[in-house]
């Protein structure tokens, strides 16, 4: 069982619903998306779809997080991670993903994203 992060759920101060074909969602100033729950199977736009605060720490569509070579892991980054694309990631309904995201833009499906103060 994973450890519950300090950002969720105690510090959540709001949420936003979005669906495919909508504009990208961005949290309020000085806030960050800390999780999203998939309502209908979701995929993210290939570019700018799921932007992490730190692209090497949280799974995202802009870079492969935690993708160091095996044996090169550090205290801040692991190995083996791949970039999220529409061909390798479709999130099923009912799943909640935690992270620290600055923007989300769906290619398909719908989600509710939760934000907290930075």
Backbone as XML, in Angstrom:
<?xml version="1.0"?>
<chain id="A" units="angstrom">
  <residue number="1" name="UNK">
    <atom name="N" x="0.847" y="-1.180" z="0.000"/>
    <atom name="CA" x="0.000" y="0.000" z="0.000"/>
    <atom name="C" x="0.888" y="1.236" z="0.000"/>
  </residue>
  <residue number="2" name="UNK">
    <atom name="N" x="0.562" y="2.202" z="-0.852"/>
    <atom name="CA" x="1.353" y="3.420" z="-0.951"/>
    <atom name="C" x="1.082" y="4.387" z="0.181"/>
  </residue>
  <residue number="3" name="UNK">
    <atom name="N" x="1.996" y="5.316" z="0.355"/>
    <atom name="CA" x="1.831" y="6.348" z="1.369"/>
    <atom name="C" x="0.974" y="7.472" z="0.808"/>
  </residue>
  <residue number="4" name="UNK">
    <atom name="N" x="0.087" y="7.985" z="1.606"/>
    <atom name="CA" x="-0.743" y="9.093" z="1.173"/>
    <atom name="C" x="0.082" y="10.363" z="1.234"/>
  </residue>
  <residue number="5" name="UNK">
    <atom name="N" x="0.097" y="11.102" z="0.125"/>
    <atom name="CA" x="0.877" y="12.332" z="0.056"/>
    <atom name="C" x="0.249" y="13.455" z="0.850"/>
  </residue>
  <residue number="6" name="UNK">
    <atom name="N" x="1.054" y="14.444" z="1.191"/>
    <atom name="CA" x="0.559" y="15.562" z="1.974"/>
    <atom name="C" x="-0.376" y="16.461" z="1.180"/>
  </residue>
  <residue number="7" name="UNK">
    <atom name="N" x="-0.359" y="16.338" z="-0.170"/>
    <atom name="CA" x="-1.201" y="17.191" z="-0.993"/>
    <atom name="C" x="-2.633" y="16.687" z="-1.125"/>
  </residue>
  <residue number="8" name="UNK">
    <atom name="N" x="-2.883" y="15.407" z="-0.895"/>
    <atom name="CA" x="-4.198" y="14.848" z="-1.182"/>
    <atom name="C" x="-4.594" y="13.898" z="-0.081"/>
  </residue>
  <residue number="9" name="UNK">
    <atom name="N" x="-5.761" y="13.947" z="0.483"/>
    <atom name="CA" x="-6.828" y="14.885" z="0.176"/>
    <atom name="C" x="-6.903" y="16.094" z="1.104"/>
  </residue>
  <residue number="10" name="UNK">
    <atom name="N" x="-6.059" y="16.150" z="2.123"/>
    <atom name="CA" x="-6.192" y="17.186" z="3.145"/>
    <atom name="C" x="-6.098" y="18.608" z="2.611"/>
  </residue>
  <residue number="11" name="UNK">
    <atom name="N" x="-5.262" y="18.830" z="1.605"/>
    <atom name="CA" x="-5.021" y="20.194" z="1.136"/>
    <atom name="C" x="-5.796" y="20.570" z="-0.121"/>
  </residue>
  <residue number="12" name="UNK">
    <atom name="N" x="-6.665" y="19.696" z="-0.606"/>
    <atom name="CA" x="-7.456" y="20.013" z="-1.796"/>
    <atom name="C" x="-8.382" y="21.181" z="-1.473"/>
  </residue>
  <residue number="13" name="UNK">
    <atom name="N" x="-8.335" y="22.197" z="-2.337"/>
    <atom name="CA" x="-9.178" y="23.379" z="-2.116"/>
    <atom name="C" x="-10.200" y="23.578" z="-3.225"/>
  </residue>
  <residue number="14" name="UNK">
    <atom name="N" x="-10.157" y="22.732" z="-4.257"/>
    <atom name="CA" x="-11.126" y="22.862" z="-5.330"/>
    <atom name="C" x="-10.946" y="21.789" z="-6.380"/>
  </residue>
  <residue number="15" name="UNK">
    <atom name="N" x="-11.872" y="21.783" z="-7.345"/>
    <atom name="CA" x="-11.802" y="20.809" z="-8.425"/>
    <atom name="C" x="-12.394" y="21.417" z="-9.681"/>
  </residue>
  <residue number="16" name="UNK">
    <atom name="N" x="-12.118" y="20.760" z="-10.810"/>
    <atom name="CA" x="-12.636" y="21.221" z="-12.095"/>
    <atom name="C" x="-12.933" y="19.998" z="-12.956"/>
  </residue>
  <residue number="17" name="UNK">
    <atom name="N" x="-14.032" y="20.054" z="-13.682"/>
    <atom name="CA" x="-14.410" y="19.003" z="-14.626"/>
    <atom name="C" x="-13.962" y="19.414" z="-16.018"/>
  </residue>
  <residue number="18" name="UNK">
    <atom name="N" x="-13.477" y="18.462" z="-16.798"/>
    <atom name="CA" x="-13.176" y="18.737" z="-18.202"/>
    <atom name="C" x="-13.435" y="17.487" z="-19.027"/>
  </residue>
  <residue number="19" name="UNK">
    <atom name="N" x="-13.694" y="17.714" z="-20.302"/>
    <atom name="CA" x="-13.929" y="16.626" z="-21.248"/>
    <atom name="C" x="-13.135" y="16.904" z="-22.514"/>
  </residue>
  <residue number="20" name="UNK">
    <atom name="N" x="-12.981" y="15.881" z="-23.340"/>
    <atom name="CA" x="-12.279" y="16.039" z="-24.606"/>
    <atom name="C" x="-12.929" y="17.151" z="-25.425"/>
  </residue>
  <residue number="21" name="UNK">
    <atom name="N" x="-12.133" y="17.822" z="-26.224"/>
    <atom name="CA" x="-12.558" y="18.936" z="-27.083"/>
    <atom name="C" x="-12.769" y="20.229" z="-26.320"/>
  </residue>
  <residue number="22" name="UNK">
    <atom name="N" x="-12.565" y="20.214" z="-25.021"/>
    <atom name="CA" x="-12.604" y="21.445" z="-24.229"/>
    <atom name="C" x="-11.227" y="22.082" z="-24.273"/>
  </residue>
  <residue number="23" name="UNK">
    <atom name="N" x="-11.132" y="23.311" z="-23.802"/>
    <atom name="CA" x="-9.826" y="23.948" z="-23.665"/>
    <atom name="C" x="-9.039" y="23.235" z="-22.573"/>
  </residue>
  <residue number="24" name="UNK">
    <atom name="N" x="-7.724" y="23.409" z="-22.597"/>
    <atom name="CA" x="-6.878" y="22.876" z="-21.524"/>
    <atom name="C" x="-7.302" y="23.508" z="-20.206"/>
  </residue>
  <residue number="25" name="UNK">
    <atom name="N" x="-7.180" y="22.760" z="-19.119"/>
    <atom name="CA" x="-7.462" y="23.318" z="-17.799"/>
    <atom name="C" x="-6.150" y="23.644" z="-17.109"/>
  </residue>
  <residue number="26" name="UNK">
    <atom name="N" x="-6.169" y="24.738" z="-16.363"/>
    <atom name="CA" x="-5.010" y="25.235" z="-15.627"/>
    <atom name="C" x="-5.503" y="25.595" z="-14.234"/>
  </residue>
  <residue number="27" name="UNK">
    <atom name="N" x="-4.774" y="25.213" z="-13.175"/>
    <atom name="CA" x="-5.236" y="25.545" z="-11.824"/>
    <atom name="C" x="-5.118" y="27.048" z="-11.556"/>
  </residue>
  <residue number="28" name="UNK">
    <atom name="N" x="-5.797" y="27.533" z="-10.510"/>
    <atom name="CA" x="-5.664" y="28.946" z="-10.141"/>
    <atom name="C" x="-4.209" y="29.299" z="-9.822"/>
  </residue>
  <residue number="29" name="UNK">
    <atom name="N" x="-3.896" y="30.570" z="-9.863"/>
    <atom name="CA" x="-2.563" y="31.062" z="-9.532"/>
    <atom name="C" x="-2.125" y="30.528" z="-8.171"/>
  </residue>
  <residue number="30" name="UNK">
    <atom name="N" x="-0.870" y="30.106" z="-8.072"/>
    <atom name="CA" x="-0.264" y="29.565" z="-6.848"/>
    <atom name="C" x="-0.889" y="28.249" z="-6.387"/>
  </residue>
  <residue number="31" name="UNK">
    <atom name="N" x="-1.492" y="27.504" z="-7.318"/>
    <atom name="CA" x="-2.059" y="26.191" z="-7.039"/>
    <atom name="C" x="-1.502" y="25.190" z="-8.045"/>
  </residue>
  <residue number="32" name="UNK">
    <atom name="N" x="-1.705" y="23.920" z="-7.767"/>
    <atom name="CA" x="-1.223" y="22.834" z="-8.609"/>
    <atom name="C" x="-2.270" y="21.720" z="-8.593"/>
  </residue>
  <residue number="33" name="UNK">
    <atom name="N" x="-2.474" y="21.058" z="-9.734"/>
    <atom name="CA" x="-3.344" y="19.883" z="-9.733"/>
    <atom name="C" x="-2.600" y="18.765" z="-9.014"/>
  </residue>
  <residue number="34" name="UNK">
    <atom name="N" x="-3.242" y="18.142" z="-8.024"/>
    <atom name="CA" x="-2.587" y="17.093" z="-7.246"/>
    <atom name="C" x="-3.139" y="15.707" z="-7.547"/>
  </residue>
  <residue number="35" name="UNK">
    <atom name="N" x="-4.236" y="15.651" z="-8.285"/>
    <atom name="CA" x="-4.814" y="14.363" z="-8.656"/>
    <atom name="C" x="-5.914" y="14.594" z="-9.684"/>
  </residue>
  <residue number="36" name="UNK">
    <atom name="N" x="-6.232" y="13.521" z="-10.407"/>
    <atom name="CA" x="-7.417" y="13.549" z="-11.262"/>
    <atom name="C" x="-8.082" y="12.184" z="-11.222"/>
  </residue>
  <residue number="37" name="UNK">
    <atom name="N" x="-9.413" y="12.190" z="-11.284"/>
    <atom name="CA" x="-10.202" y="10.970" z="-11.337"/>
    <atom name="C" x="-10.841" y="10.883" z="-12.706"/>
  </residue>
  <residue number="38" name="UNK">
    <atom name="N" x="-10.695" y="9.735" z="-13.343"/>
    <atom name="CA" x="-11.233" y="9.521" z="-14.677"/>
    <atom name="C" x="-12.702" y="9.117" z="-14.569"/>
  </residue>
  <residue number="39" name="UNK">
    <atom name="N" x="-13.573" y="9.865" z="-15.255"/>
    <atom name="CA" x="-15.007" y="9.570" z="-15.257"/>
    <atom name="C" x="-15.403" y="8.714" z="-16.459"/>
  </residue>
  <residue number="40" name="UNK">
    <atom name="N" x="-14.821" y="9.007" z="-17.630"/>
    <atom name="CA" x="-15.004" y="8.207" z="-18.848"/>
    <atom name="C" x="-13.613" y="8.005" z="-19.420"/>
  </residue>
  <residue number="41" name="UNK">
    <atom name="N" x="-13.285" y="6.786" z="-19.847"/>
    <atom name="CA" x="-11.939" y="6.432" z="-20.321"/>
    <atom name="C" x="-11.271" y="7.617" z="-20.995"/>
  </residue>
  <residue number="42" name="UNK">
    <atom name="N" x="-10.076" y="7.974" z="-20.529"/>
    <atom name="CA" x="-9.428" y="9.219" z="-20.949"/>
    <atom name="C" x="-8.058" y="8.998" z="-21.565"/>
  </residue>
  <residue number="43" name="UNK">
    <atom name="N" x="-7.772" y="9.828" z="-22.566"/>
    <atom name="CA" x="-6.436" y="9.962" z="-23.133"/>
    <atom name="C" x="-6.116" y="11.448" z="-23.146"/>
  </residue>
  <residue number="44" name="UNK">
    <atom name="N" x="-4.825" y="11.767" z="-23.159"/>
    <atom name="CA" x="-4.392" y="13.159" z="-23.154"/>
    <atom name="C" x="-3.820" y="13.541" z="-24.507"/>
  </residue>
  <residue number="45" name="UNK">
    <atom name="N" x="-3.962" y="14.819" z="-24.875"/>
    <atom name="CA" x="-3.341" y="15.311" z="-26.102"/>
    <atom name="C" x="-1.865" y="14.951" z="-26.070"/>
  </residue>
  <residue number="46" name="UNK">
    <atom name="N" x="-1.319" y="14.597" z="-27.223"/>
    <atom name="CA" x="0.075" y="14.164" z="-27.312"/>
    <atom name="C" x="1.048" y="15.258" z="-26.902"/>
  </residue>
  <residue number="47" name="UNK">
    <atom name="N" x="0.730" y="16.500" z="-27.185"/>
    <atom name="CA" x="1.599" y="17.616" z="-26.813"/>
    <atom name="C" x="0.812" y="18.567" z="-25.912"/>
  </residue>
  <residue number="48" name="UNK">
    <atom name="N" x="1.324" y="18.806" z="-24.734"/>
    <atom name="CA" x="0.646" y="19.700" z="-23.809"/>
    <atom name="C" x="-0.563" y="19.093" z="-23.134"/>
  </residue>
  <residue number="49" name="UNK">
    <atom name="N" x="-0.682" y="17.771" z="-23.176"/>
    <atom name="CA" x="-1.862" y="17.115" z="-22.620"/>
    <atom name="C" x="-1.827" y="16.938" z="-21.116"/>
  </residue>
  <residue number="50" name="UNK">
    <atom name="N" x="-0.688" y="16.531" z="-20.591"/>
    <atom name="CA" x="-0.538" y="16.310" z="-19.155"/>
    <atom name="C" x="0.837" y="16.838" z="-18.778"/>
  </residue>
  <residue number="51" name="UNK">
    <atom name="N" x="0.876" y="18.071" z="-18.302"/>
    <atom name="CA" x="2.146" y="18.743" z="-18.024"/>
    <atom name="C" x="2.427" y="18.702" z="-16.527"/>
  </residue>
  <residue number="52" name="UNK">
    <atom name="N" x="3.528" y="18.053" z="-16.174"/>
    <atom name="CA" x="3.929" y="17.913" z="-14.777"/>
    <atom name="C" x="4.752" y="19.108" z="-14.335"/>
  </residue>
  <residue number="53" name="UNK">
    <atom name="N" x="4.643" y="19.429" z="-13.044"/>
    <atom name="CA" x="5.468" y="20.489" z="-12.473"/>
    <atom name="C" x="6.949" y="20.141" z="-12.654"/>
  </residue>
  <residue number="54" name="UNK">
    <atom name="N" x="7.283" y="18.874" z="-12.482"/>
    <atom name="CA" x="8.640" y="18.382" z="-12.712"/>
    <atom name="C" x="8.534" y="17.194" z="-13.664"/>
  </residue>
  <residue number="55" name="UNK">
    <atom name="N" x="8.916" y="17.403" z="-14.926"/>
    <atom name="CA" x="8.737" y="16.386" z="-15.959"/>
    <atom name="C" x="9.570" y="15.132" z="-15.730"/>
  </residue>
  <residue number="56" name="UNK">
    <atom name="N" x="10.612" y="15.215" z="-14.912"/>
    <atom name="CA" x="11.412" y="14.022" z="-14.637"/>
    <atom name="C" x="10.960" y="13.286" z="-13.384"/>
  </residue>
  <residue number="57" name="UNK">
    <atom name="N" x="9.952" y="13.828" z="-12.699"/>
    <atom name="CA" x="9.484" y="13.209" z="-11.453"/>
    <atom name="C" x="8.103" y="12.585" z="-11.578"/>
  </residue>
  <residue number="58" name="UNK">
    <atom name="N" x="7.193" y="13.198" z="-12.347"/>
    <atom name="CA" x="5.814" y="12.717" z="-12.460"/>
    <atom name="C" x="5.498" y="12.330" z="-13.898"/>
  </residue>
  <residue number="59" name="UNK">
    <atom name="N" x="4.832" y="11.199" z="-14.096"/>
    <atom name="CA" x="4.446" y="10.742" z="-15.430"/>
    <atom name="C" x="3.712" y="11.853" z="-16.168"/>
  </residue>
  <residue number="60" name="UNK">
    <atom name="N" x="4.067" y="12.069" z="-17.453"/>
    <atom name="CA" x="3.485" y="13.178" z="-18.206"/>
    <atom name="C" x="3.643" y="12.948" z="-19.709"/>
  </residue>
  <residue number="61" name="UNK">
    <atom name="N" x="3.056" y="13.862" z="-20.510"/>
    <atom name="CA" x="3.109" y="13.745" z="-21.969"/>
    <atom name="C" x="4.280" y="14.506" z="-22.585"/>
  </residue>
  <residue number="62" name="UNK">
    <atom name="N" x="5.063" y="15.217" z="-21.800"/>
    <atom name="CA" x="6.140" y="16.046" z="-22.331"/>
    <atom name="C" x="7.520" y="15.394" z="-22.261"/>
  </residue>
  <residue number="63" name="UNK">
    <atom name="N" x="7.690" y="14.433" z="-21.361"/>
    <atom name="CA" x="8.995" y="13.822" z="-21.136"/>
    <atom name="C" x="8.782" y="12.475" z="-20.447"/>
  </residue>
  <residue number="64" name="UNK">
    <atom name="N" x="9.781" y="11.628" z="-20.491"/>
    <atom name="CA" x="9.730" y="10.355" z="-19.782"/>
    <atom name="C" x="10.237" y="10.565" z="-18.355"/>
  </residue>
  <residue number="65" name="UNK">
    <atom name="N" x="9.336" y="10.557" z="-17.394"/>
    <atom name="CA" x="9.735" y="10.725" z="-15.996"/>
    <atom name="C" x="10.428" y="9.469" z="-15.498"/>
  </residue>
  <residue number="66" name="UNK">
    <atom name="N" x="11.386" y="9.660" z="-14.620"/>
    <atom name="CA" x="12.106" y="8.543" z="-14.002"/>
    <atom name="C" x="12.642" y="7.577" z="-15.061"/>
  </residue>
  <residue number="67" name="UNK">
    <atom name="N" x="13.391" y="8.132" z="-16.019"/>
    <atom name="CA" x="13.875" y="7.324" z="-17.134"/>
    <atom name="C" x="15.390" y="7.184" z="-17.191"/>
  </residue>
  <residue number="68" name="UNK">
    <atom name="N" x="16.043" y="7.275" z="-16.052"/>
    <atom name="CA" x="17.491" y="7.070" z="-16.040"/>
    <atom name="C" x="17.808" y="5.624" z="-16.423"/>
  </residue>
  <residue number="69" name="UNK">
    <atom name="N" x="19.022" y="5.365" z="-16.847"/>
    <atom name="CA" x="19.460" y="4.010" z="-17.169"/>
    <atom name="C" x="19.496" y="3.166" z="-15.889"/>
  </residue>
  <residue number="70" name="UNK">
    <atom name="N" x="19.189" y="1.891" z="-16.020"/>
    <atom name="CA" x="19.247" y="0.983" z="-14.878"/>
    <atom name="C" x="20.618" y="1.064" z="-14.222"/>
  </residue>
  <residue number="71" name="UNK">
    <atom name="N" x="20.637" y="1.187" z="-12.908"/>
    <atom name="CA" x="21.882" y="1.309" z="-12.162"/>
    <atom name="C" x="22.325" y="2.747" z="-11.959"/>
  </residue>
  <residue number="72" name="UNK">
    <atom name="N" x="21.609" y="3.697" z="-12.586"/>
    <atom name="CA" x="21.958" y="5.121" z="-12.475"/>
    <atom name="C" x="20.974" y="5.899" z="-11.603"/>
  </residue>
  <residue number="73" name="UNK">
    <atom name="N" x="20.098" y="5.219" z="-10.897"/>
    <atom name="CA" x="19.070" y="5.869" z="-10.092"/>
    <atom name="C" x="19.686" y="6.793" z="-9.041"/>
  </residue>
  <residue number="74" name="UNK">
    <atom name="N" x="18.954" y="7.864" z="-8.724"/>
    <atom name="CA" x="19.389" y="8.819" z="-7.703"/>
    <atom name="C" x="18.300" y="8.921" z="-6.644"/>
  </residue>
  <residue number="75" name="UNK">
    <atom name="N" x="18.515" y="9.777" z="-5.644"/>
    <atom name="CA" x="17.492" y="10.014" z="-4.620"/>
    <atom name="C" x="16.263" y="10.704" z="-5.196"/>
  </residue>
  <residue number="76" name="UNK">
    <atom name="N" x="16.393" y="11.355" z="-6.361"/>
    <atom name="CA" x="15.297" y="12.119" z="-6.943"/>
    <atom name="C" x="14.716" y="11.532" z="-8.219"/>
  </residue>
  <residue number="77" name="UNK">
    <atom name="N" x="15.387" y="10.549" z="-8.815"/>
    <atom name="CA" x="14.899" y="10.014" z="-10.084"/>
    <atom name="C" x="15.225" y="8.540" z="-10.211"/>
  </residue>
  <residue number="78" name="UNK">
    <atom name="N" x="14.235" y="7.771" z="-10.675"/>
    <atom name="CA" x="14.403" y="6.339" z="-10.878"/>
    <atom name="C" x="14.703" y="6.010" z="-12.323"/>
  </residue>
  <residue number="79" name="UNK">
    <atom name="N" x="14.531" y="4.750" z="-12.686"/>
    <atom name="CA" x="14.838" y="4.318" z="-14.049"/>
    <atom name="C" x="13.654" y="3.576" z="-14.652"/>
  </residue>
  <residue number="80" name="UNK">
    <atom name="N" x="13.661" y="3.487" z="-15.990"/>
    <atom name="CA" x="12.690" y="2.671" z="-16.708"/>
    <atom name="C" x="11.414" y="3.368" z="-17.136"/>
  </residue>
  <residue number="81" name="UNK">
    <atom name="N" x="11.185" y="4.619" z="-16.752"/>
    <atom name="CA" x="9.953" y="5.320" z="-17.096"/>
    <atom name="C" x="9.870" y="5.669" z="-18.576"/>
  </residue>
  <residue number="82" name="UNK">
    <atom name="N" x="8.647" y="5.755" z="-19.092"/>
    <atom name="CA" x="8.425" y="6.173" z="-20.481"/>
    <atom name="C" x="7.424" y="7.320" z="-20.518"/>
  </residue>
  <residue number="83" name="UNK">
    <atom name="N" x="7.473" y="8.075" z="-21.582"/>
    <atom name="CA" x="6.576" y="9.210" z="-21.779"/>
    <atom name="C" x="5.163" y="8.705" z="-22.081"/>
  </residue>
  <residue number="84" name="UNK">
    <atom name="N" x="4.139" y="9.381" z="-21.554"/>
    <atom name="CA" x="2.746" y="9.043" z="-21.845"/>
    <atom name="C" x="2.406" y="9.529" z="-23.249"/>
  </residue>
  <residue number="85" name="UNK">
    <atom name="N" x="1.844" y="8.619" z="-24.046"/>
    <atom name="CA" x="1.349" y="8.973" z="-25.381"/>
    <atom name="C" x="-0.033" y="8.349" z="-25.552"/>
  </residue>
  <residue number="86" name="UNK">
    <atom name="N" x="-0.746" y="8.773" z="-26.577"/>
    <atom name="CA" x="-2.059" y="8.179" z="-26.832"/>
    <atom name="C" x="-1.950" y="6.719" z="-27.239"/>
  </residue>
  <residue number="87" name="UNK">
    <atom name="N" x="-0.790" y="6.301" z="-27.737"/>
    <atom name="CA" x="-0.640" y="4.907" z="-28.148"/>
    <atom name="C" x="-0.269" y="3.981" z="-26.990"/>
  </residue>
  <residue number="88" name="UNK">
    <atom name="N" x="0.194" y="4.538" z="-25.857"/>
    <atom name="CA" x="0.592" y="3.664" z="-24.747"/>
    <atom name="C" x="-0.199" y="3.881" z="-23.470"/>
  </residue>
  <residue number="89" name="UNK">
    <atom name="N" x="-1.132" y="4.843" z="-23.438"/>
    <atom name="CA" x="-1.844" y="5.104" z="-22.178"/>
    <atom name="C" x="-3.267" y="5.578" z="-22.414"/>
  </residue>
  <residue number="90" name="UNK">
    <atom name="N" x="-4.194" y="4.749" z="-22.015"/>
    <atom name="CA" x="-5.603" y="5.126" z="-21.935"/>
    <atom name="C" x="-6.007" y="4.820" z="-20.502"/>
  </residue>
  <residue number="91" name="UNK">
    <atom name="N" x="-6.447" y="5.829" z="-19.787"/>
    <atom name="CA" x="-6.796" y="5.659" z="-18.381"/>
    <atom name="C" x="-8.261" y="5.255" z="-18.273"/>
  </residue>
  <residue number="92" name="UNK">
    <atom name="N" x="-8.570" y="4.115" z="-17.650"/>
    <atom name="CA" x="-9.952" y="3.655" z="-17.559"/>
    <atom name="C" x="-10.765" y="4.450" z="-16.533"/>
  </residue>
  <residue number="93" name="UNK">
    <atom name="N" x="-12.064" y="4.465" z="-16.711"/>
    <atom name="CA" x="-12.957" y="5.137" z="-15.771"/>
    <atom name="C" x="-12.758" y="4.558" z="-14.379"/>
  </residue>
  <residue number="94" name="UNK">
    <atom name="N" x="-12.820" y="5.433" z="-13.374"/>
    <atom name="CA" x="-12.711" y="5.022" z="-11.980"/>
    <atom name="C" x="-11.318" y="5.117" z="-11.396"/>
  </residue>
  <residue number="95" name="UNK">
    <atom name="N" x="-10.320" y="5.361" z="-12.214"/>
    <atom name="CA" x="-8.935" y="5.446" z="-11.748"/>
    <atom name="C" x="-8.643" y="6.857" z="-11.261"/>
  </residue>
  <residue number="96" name="UNK">
    <atom name="N" x="-7.910" y="6.971" z="-10.150"/>
    <atom name="CA" x="-7.420" y="8.265" z="-9.672"/>
    <atom name="C" x="-5.898" y="8.243" z="-9.737"/>
  </residue>
  <residue number="97" name="UNK">
    <atom name="N" x="-5.335" y="9.266" z="-10.392"/>
    <atom name="CA" x="-3.892" y="9.401" z="-10.541"/>
    <atom name="C" x="-3.439" y="10.596" z="-9.709"/>
  </residue>
  <residue number="98" name="UNK">
    <atom name="N" x="-2.370" y="10.433" z="-8.938"/>
    <atom name="CA" x="-1.812" y="11.500" z="-8.117"/>
    <atom name="C" x="-0.535" y="12.028" z="-8.766"/>
  </residue>
  <residue number="99" name="UNK">
    <atom name="N" x="-0.251" y="13.290" z="-8.587"/>
    <atom name="CA" x="0.962" y="13.900" z="-9.112"/>
    <atom name="C" x="0.951" y="15.387" z="-8.821"/>
  </residue>
  <residue number="100" name="UNK">
    <atom name="N" x="1.729" y="16.122" z="-9.571"/>
    <atom name="CA" x="1.761" y="17.584" z="-9.462"/>
    <atom name="C" x="1.781" y="18.119" z="-10.879"/>
  </residue>
  <residue number="101" name="UNK">
    <atom name="N" x="0.612" y="18.575" z="-11.339"/>
    <atom name="CA" x="0.431" y="18.958" z="-12.731"/>
    <atom name="C" x="0.026" y="20.424" z="-12.863"/>
  </residue>
  <residue number="102" name="UNK">
    <atom name="N" x="0.542" y="21.061" z="-13.919"/>
    <atom name="CA" x="0.272" y="22.486" z="-14.143"/>
    <atom name="C" x="-0.737" y="22.725" z="-15.254"/>
  </residue>
  <residue number="103" name="UNK">
    <atom name="N" x="-1.015" y="21.696" z="-16.063"/>
    <atom name="CA" x="-1.985" y="21.827" z="-17.153"/>
    <atom name="C" x="-2.431" y="20.450" z="-17.601"/>
  </residue>
  <residue number="104" name="UNK">
    <atom name="N" x="-3.706" y="20.353" z="-18.010"/>
    <atom name="CA" x="-4.251" y="19.099" z="-18.536"/>
    <atom name="C" x="-5.140" y="19.414" z="-19.728"/>
  </residue>
  <residue number="105" name="UNK">
    <atom name="N" x="-5.006" y="18.608" z="-20.797"/>
    <atom name="CA" x="-5.816" y="18.780" z="-22.001"/>
    <atom name="C" x="-6.138" y="17.391" z="-22.539"/>
  </residue>
  <residue number="106" name="UNK">
    <atom name="N" x="-7.413" y="17.034" z="-22.534"/>
    <atom name="CA" x="-7.826" y="15.695" z="-22.930"/>
    <atom name="C" x="-8.018" y="15.553" z="-24.433"/>
  </residue>
  <residue number="107" name="UNK">
    <atom name="N" x="-7.635" y="14.390" z="-24.951"/>
    <atom name="CA" x="-7.921" y="14.025" z="-26.339"/>
    <atom name="C" x="-9.199" y="13.187" z="-26.392"/>
  </residue>
  <residue number="108" name="UNK">
    <atom name="N" x="-9.524" y="12.518" z="-25.279"/>
    <atom name="CA" x="-10.721" y="11.692" z="-25.201"/>
    <atom name="C" x="-11.135" y="11.508" z="-23.763"/>
  </residue>
  <residue number="109" name="UNK">
    <atom name="N" x="-12.427" y="11.285" z="-23.532"/>
    <atom name="CA" x="-12.942" y="11.003" z="-22.196"/>
    <atom name="C" x="-13.236" y="12.242" z="-21.366"/>
  </residue>
  <residue number="110" name="UNK">
    <atom name="N" x="-13.341" y="12.027" z="-20.046"/>
    <atom name="CA" x="-13.607" y="13.138" z="-19.123"/>
    <atom name="C" x="-12.999" y="12.822" z="-17.758"/>
  </residue>
  <residue number="111" name="UNK">
    <atom name="N" x="-12.635" y="13.896" z="-17.044"/>
    <atom name="CA" x="-12.018" y="13.770" z="-15.719"/>
    <atom name="C" x="-12.519" y="14.879" z="-14.795"/>
  </residue>
  <residue number="112" name="UNK">
    <atom name="N" x="-12.300" y="14.663" z="-13.507"/>
    <atom name="CA" x="-12.369" y="15.732" z="-12.512"/>
    <atom name="C" x="-10.961" y="15.853" z="-11.956"/>
  </residue>
  <residue number="113" name="UNK">
    <atom name="N" x="-10.397" y="17.074" z="-12.010"/>
    <atom name="CA" x="-9.051" y="17.328" z="-11.497"/>
    <atom name="C" x="-9.156" y="18.111" z="-10.195"/>
  </residue>
  <residue number="114" name="UNK">
    <atom name="N" x="-8.322" y="17.748" z="-9.225"/>
    <atom name="CA" x="-8.333" y="18.366" z="-7.901"/>
    <atom name="C" x="-7.087" y="19.223" z="-7.735"/>
  </residue>
  <residue number="115" name="UNK">
    <atom name="N" x="-7.252" y="20.425" z="-7.197"/>
    <atom name="CA" x="-6.093" y="21.300" z="-7.005"/>
    <atom name="C" x="-5.917" y="21.698" z="-5.548"/>
  </residue>
  <residue number="116" name="UNK">
    <atom name="N" x="-4.650" y="22.007" z="-5.223"/>
    <atom name="CA" x="-4.257" y="22.413" z="-3.874"/>
    <atom name="C" x="-3.274" y="23.566" z="-3.985"/>
  </residue>
  <residue number="117" name="UNK">
    <atom name="N" x="-3.066" y="24.276" z="-2.880"/>
    <atom name="CA" x="-2.066" y="25.353" z="-2.872"/>
    <atom name="C" x="-0.681" y="24.765" z="-3.026"/>
  </residue>
  <residue number="118" name="UNK">
    <atom name="N" x="0.203" y="25.506" z="-3.701"/>
    <atom name="CA" x="1.599" y="25.048" z="-3.842"/>
    <atom name="C" x="2.287" y="25.097" z="-2.501"/>
  </residue>
</chain>
